[in-house]
Amino acid sequence: MASHLDLEEQEQLDELKHFWKQYGNAITWFLIVVMGAYAGWNAFQYWERQQSTKASALFDEVERQAVAGDAAKLERSWNDMKERFPRTTFAAQSALLAAKVFQQTGKNEAAQSALSWASDNASDEASAQLARIRLANLMVQQKSYDDALKTLSKPFQPAFAGLAADVQGDILILQNKPAEAVKAYSSAWTQLADNAEYRRLVAAKLNALGVDPVQAKGASK
């Protein structure tokens, strides 16, 4: 009986040796790749946490300079953030905050640069789209109407589409294009259904152009 079991064990061992001889190298490399990827992922996660911690500390500095209204120091802090931590959410937040202070202190060129950077490089789409709307408003103040419309020409997420359409309407009014402005304001009014206060403002603009948005919507159905 023992001899029979020994023979079975020997056969199993021989089969295992044959299997390992045939597939062992591939299995070994597969495990190396898997373990390497796992180690790499852990290293990347650790690096991201380190970056986020450092960026958070620098963002505190950006906020302090913004509250103090020191545009020169704020610009240095913002540039440092942009160069060292461009892919963090803190970079986009810093760009929006810095641009606001730059506008308030008359540094429109610096404000436009910060907003342009955020619209192109923000790690989250919401910050990028908000930056585009603010950039368009800044361009309107500088009477760069065509550039402002171009900035707003790309599609927006639903949360920002109504705001963008409203700004487009304002630009078209400034360009003396009332018919096109009505279309933009009507689009804004429709898309701002969840923002009653802002919607009333857009409705007032349409009323000033001789359009009742409620009647216009009913007629279009």
C-alpha positions as CSV (number, residue, x, y, z in Angstrom):
1,M,0.0,0.0,0.0
2,A,2.8,2.3,1.0
3,S,4.5,1.5,-2.3
4,H,1.4,2.3,-4.3
5,L,1.2,5.7,-2.5
6,D,4.8,6.4,-3.1
7,L,4.3,5.7,-6.8
8,E,1.4,8.1,-6.9
9,E,3.4,10.8,-5.1
10,Q,6.3,10.3,-7.5
11,E,4.0,10.6,-10.5
12,Q,2.5,13.8,-9.1
13,L,6.0,15.1,-8.4
14,D,7.1,14.3,-11.9
15,E,4.0,16.0,-13.3
16,L,4.7,19.1,-11.2
17,K,8.3,19.1,-12.4
18,H,7.1,18.9,-16.0
19,F,4.6,21.6,-15.5
20,W,7.1,23.9,-13.8
21,K,9.7,23.2,-16.5
22,Q,7.2,24.2,-19.2
23,Y,5.5,27.2,-17.5
24,G,7.7,28.1,-14.5
25,N,9.6,30.8,-16.3
26,A,6.4,32.5,-17.5
27,I,4.9,32.3,-14.1
28,T,8.0,33.8,-12.5
29,W,8.0,36.7,-14.9
30,F,4.3,37.2,-14.3
31,L,4.8,37.4,-10.6
32,I,7.7,39.8,-11.0
33,V,5.6,42.1,-13.2
34,V,2.6,42.0,-10.8
35,M,4.7,42.6,-7.7
36,G,6.6,45.3,-9.5
37,A,3.4,47.0,-10.5
38,Y,2.1,46.8,-7.0
39,A,5.3,48.3,-5.6
40,G,5.2,51.0,-8.2
41,W,1.6,51.9,-7.4
42,N,2.4,52.1,-3.7
43,A,5.3,54.3,-4.4
44,F,3.2,56.6,-6.7
45,Q,0.5,56.8,-4.0
46,Y,3.1,57.8,-1.4
47,W,4.6,60.4,-3.8
48,E,1.1,61.8,-4.4
49,R,0.4,62.1,-0.7
50,Q,3.7,63.8,-0.2
51,Q,3.0,66.2,-3.1
52,S,-0.4,67.0,-1.7
53,T,0.9,67.7,1.8
54,K,3.6,70.1,0.4
55,A,1.1,71.8,-1.9
56,S,-1.3,72.2,0.9
57,A,1.3,74.0,3.0
58,L,2.2,76.3,0.0
59,F,-1.5,77.0,-0.6
60,D,-1.7,78.3,3.0
61,E,1.0,80.8,2.0
62,V,-0.9,81.8,-1.1
63,E,-4.1,82.4,1.0
64,R,-2.1,84.5,3.5
65,Q,-0.7,86.7,0.7
66,A,-4.2,87.0,-0.9
67,V,-5.8,88.1,2.4
68,A,-3.0,90.6,2.9
69,G,-3.5,91.9,-0.6
70,D,0.2,91.7,-1.3
71,A,0.1,91.1,-5.1
72,A,3.9,90.9,-5.5
73,K,4.4,88.2,-2.8
74,L,1.2,86.4,-4.0
75,E,2.6,86.3,-7.5
76,R,5.8,84.7,-6.3
77,S,3.9,82.1,-4.2
78,W,1.5,81.3,-7.1
79,N,4.4,80.9,-9.5
80,D,6.1,78.6,-7.0
81,M,2.9,76.5,-6.8
82,K,2.5,76.3,-10.5
83,E,6.1,75.1,-11.0
84,R,6.3,72.6,-8.2
85,F,2.8,71.2,-7.9
86,P,1.0,71.8,-11.2
87,R,-1.2,68.6,-11.1
88,T,-2.6,69.1,-7.6
89,T,-6.0,70.6,-6.9
90,F,-4.3,73.3,-4.9
91,A,-2.6,74.7,-8.0
92,A,-6.0,75.3,-9.7
93,Q,-7.4,76.8,-6.5
94,S,-4.3,79.0,-6.2
95,A,-4.7,80.2,-9.8
96,L,-8.3,81.2,-9.2
97,L,-7.5,83.0,-5.9
98,A,-4.5,84.7,-7.3
99,A,-6.3,85.9,-10.4
100,K,-9.1,87.5,-8.2
101,V,-6.5,89.5,-6.2
102,F,-4.6,90.5,-9.3
103,Q,-7.8,91.9,-10.8
104,Q,-8.6,93.8,-7.6
105,T,-5.1,95.3,-7.6
106,G,-5.1,96.2,-11.3
107,K,-2.7,93.5,-12.4
108,N,-4.9,92.4,-15.3
109,E,-2.1,90.8,-17.2
110,A,-1.1,88.6,-14.3
111,A,-4.8,87.7,-13.7
112,Q,-5.3,86.7,-17.3
113,S,-2.1,84.6,-17.2
114,A,-3.3,82.8,-14.0
115,L,-6.8,82.1,-15.4
116,S,-5.4,80.9,-18.8
117,W,-3.1,78.5,-17.0
118,A,-6.0,77.2,-14.9
119,S,-8.3,76.8,-17.9
120,D,-5.7,74.7,-19.7
121,N,-4.0,72.8,-16.8
122,A,-6.4,72.5,-13.9
123,S,-6.5,68.9,-12.6
124,D,-10.2,69.0,-12.2
125,E,-12.6,70.0,-15.0
126,A,-14.8,72.2,-12.7
127,S,-11.9,74.5,-11.9
128,A,-10.9,74.6,-15.5
129,Q,-14.4,75.6,-16.7
130,L,-14.8,78.2,-13.9
131,A,-11.5,79.7,-14.9
132,R,-12.7,79.9,-18.5
133,I,-15.8,81.9,-17.5
134,R,-13.8,84.2,-15.4
135,L,-11.2,84.7,-18.1
136,A,-14.0,85.6,-20.6
137,N,-15.3,88.2,-18.1
138,L,-11.8,89.6,-17.8
139,M,-11.5,89.8,-21.6
140,V,-14.9,91.6,-21.7
141,Q,-13.6,94.2,-19.3
142,Q,-10.6,94.7,-21.6
143,K,-13.1,95.0,-24.6
144,S,-11.6,91.9,-26.2
145,Y,-15.0,90.6,-27.2
146,D,-14.1,88.2,-29.9
147,D,-11.4,86.6,-27.7
148,A,-14.0,86.3,-24.9
149,L,-16.5,84.5,-27.2
150,K,-13.7,82.2,-28.4
151,T,-12.9,81.4,-24.8
152,L,-16.5,80.4,-24.2
153,S,-16.9,78.5,-27.5
154,K,-15.9,75.0,-26.1
155,P,-18.7,73.0,-24.5
156,F,-19.3,73.4,-20.8
157,Q,-20.6,70.9,-18.2
158,P,-24.3,71.4,-17.2
159,A,-23.2,73.1,-13.9
160,F,-21.5,75.9,-15.9
161,A,-23.3,75.9,-19.2
162,G,-26.0,78.4,-18.1
163,L,-23.4,80.8,-16.7
164,A,-21.3,80.7,-19.8
165,A,-24.4,81.3,-22.0
166,D,-25.3,84.3,-19.9
167,V,-21.8,85.8,-20.4
168,Q,-22.1,85.1,-24.1
169,G,-25.3,87.1,-24.2
170,D,-23.7,90.0,-22.4
171,I,-20.9,90.0,-25.0
172,L,-23.3,89.9,-27.9
173,I,-25.2,92.9,-26.5
174,L,-21.9,94.8,-26.3
175,Q,-21.4,93.9,-30.0
176,N,-24.8,95.2,-30.8
177,K,-26.2,91.8,-31.8
178,P,-29.5,91.6,-30.0
179,A,-31.0,88.7,-31.9
180,E,-28.0,86.5,-31.1
181,A,-28.0,87.8,-27.5
182,V,-31.6,86.6,-27.1
183,K,-30.6,83.1,-28.2
184,A,-27.8,83.1,-25.7
185,Y,-29.9,84.4,-22.8
186,S,-32.7,82.0,-23.7
187,S,-30.2,79.1,-23.5
188,A,-28.9,80.4,-20.2
189,W,-32.5,80.8,-18.8
190,T,-33.3,77.2,-19.8
191,Q,-30.1,75.8,-18.3
192,L,-30.3,77.7,-15.0
193,A,-33.5,76.0,-13.9
194,D,-32.0,75.1,-10.6
195,N,-30.7,78.6,-9.8
196,A,-33.8,80.7,-9.3
197,E,-32.1,83.9,-8.4
198,Y,-29.7,83.9,-11.3
199,R,-32.5,82.8,-13.6
200,R,-34.5,85.9,-12.6
201,L,-31.6,88.1,-13.6
202,V,-31.4,86.4,-17.0
203,A,-35.2,86.8,-17.4
204,A,-34.8,90.5,-16.7
205,K,-32.2,90.8,-19.5
206,L,-34.6,89.0,-21.9
207,N,-37.5,91.2,-20.8
208,A,-35.3,94.3,-21.7
209,L,-35.0,92.8,-25.1
210,G,-38.7,92.4,-25.4
211,V,-38.8,88.6,-24.8
212,D,-40.7,86.7,-22.1
213,P,-38.7,83.5,-21.6
214,V,-41.7,81.6,-20.3
215,Q,-43.9,82.4,-23.3
216,A,-40.9,81.8,-25.6
217,K,-40.4,78.4,-24.1
218,G,-44.1,77.6,-24.4
219,A,-44.2,78.7,-28.0
220,S,-41.2,76.5,-28.9
221,K,-42.9,73.3,-27.6
